Amino acid sequence: QVQLVESGGGLVQQGGSLRLSCAASGTIFSIDAMGWYRQTPGNQRVLVAVIMAGGGTNYADSVKGRFTIDRDNTKNTVYLQMNSLKPEDTAVYYCNVNSVFLGAEYDYWGQGTQVTVSS
């Protein structure tokens, strides 16, 4: 059974930094994309950043230049470094891992970690 365990969320003042981690355990074949999404009450979950197996990245416009995503394939772990945090970054952040194996695609989600930025 695959589990994604997130850590690193919390309360921080505006302008501060946090680093989120997400470690995948269990058997996952051929991990492709690893990413972070966020969700606020009453809204849909939206993409924050994604990193592909080859290292290519994509960011939401609202976080470009402030957030950095990276991954450690030896540990099946993805990170999100968040700098210059703003109150509008407050949300529950979810880790996502996507794998493709024998023609089938699998999506795994973490339980979510709360990030709160105070003004």
C-alpha positions in Angstrom: 0.0 0.0 0.0 1.4 3.4 -1.0 1.4 6.2 1.6 2.5 9.8 1.2 3.5 11.4 4.4 3.8 15.2 4.4 5.6 17.4 6.9 6.8 21.0 7.3 3.6 23.0 7.5 2.8 25.5 10.2 2.3 29.1 11.1 4.7 31.7 9.8 4.7 35.5 9.5 4.4 37.3 6.2 7.8 37.3 4.4 8.9 34.1 6.2 9.8 30.7 4.8 8.7 27.1 5.1 9.9 23.9 3.6 7.4 21.1 2.9 8.4 17.5 2.5 6.5 14.5 1.2 7.9 11.0 1.4 6.3 8.2 -0.5 6.5 4.7 1.0 5.3 1.4 -0.3 5.8 0.0 -3.8 5.5 2.6 -6.6 6.7 1.7 -10.0 7.9 4.4 -12.5 7.2 7.6 -10.7 6.6 10.3 -13.2 5.4 13.7 -11.9 5.6 14.8 -8.2 3.8 17.9 -7.2 2.1 20.1 -4.7 -1.4 21.4 -4.8 -3.2 23.7 -2.4 -6.8 24.2 -1.3 -8.7 26.8 0.6 -12.2 26.4 2.1 -14.9 26.4 -0.6 -12.4 26.3 -3.4 -11.0 23.6 -5.7 -7.6 22.2 -5.2 -5.1 23.9 -7.5 -1.7 23.2 -8.7 1.2 25.0 -7.0 4.2 23.3 -8.5 5.1 20.1 -10.3 8.4 18.4 -11.1 8.7 15.7 -13.8 10.9 12.7 -13.7 13.4 14.4 -16.1 13.6 17.4 -13.8 11.3 19.8 -15.7 9.2 22.0 -13.5 6.1 24.1 -13.7 4.8 26.6 -11.3 1.5 28.5 -10.7 2.0 32.2 -11.7 1.3 33.3 -8.2 4.3 31.5 -6.7 6.9 31.9 -9.5 10.1 33.3 -8.1 9.1 32.5 -4.5 8.6 28.8 -4.4 11.0 26.0 -5.5 10.2 22.4 -6.0 12.7 19.6 -6.1 12.8 15.9 -5.6 15.1 13.1 -4.3 14.4 10.1 -6.4 16.5 7.8 -4.2 14.1 8.6 -1.3 10.9 9.0 -3.3 10.6 12.4 -1.7 9.4 15.8 -3.1 10.1 19.1 -1.4 8.6 22.6 -1.7 10.7 25.5 -0.5 8.4 28.5 0.1 10.0 31.9 0.5 8.5 35.4 0.8 5.3 33.9 2.0 2.1 36.0 1.8 -1.2 35.7 3.6 -2.8 34.5 0.4 -0.6 31.5 0.4 -2.5 30.2 3.4 -4.1 26.9 2.5 -3.9 23.2 3.0 -1.1 21.8 0.9 -1.4 18.4 -0.7 1.4 16.3 -2.1 0.7 14.3 -5.3 2.6 11.5 -6.9 1.8 10.2 -10.4 3.1 7.0 -11.8 2.7 5.1 -15.1 3.2 1.4 -15.1 2.2 -1.1 -17.8 0.0 1.4 -19.5 -1.9 2.3 -16.4 -1.7 5.6 -14.6 -1.8 5.9 -10.8 -2.4 9.0 -8.7 -1.5 9.2 -5.0 -2.3 11.9 -2.5 -1.0 12.9 0.9 -3.2 13.8 3.8 -2.6 17.5 3.5 -0.6 19.9 5.7 -1.8 23.3 6.9 0.2 26.4 6.0 -0.9 29.6 7.6 0.7 32.9 6.9 -0.1 35.8 9.2 0.0 39.4 8.2 
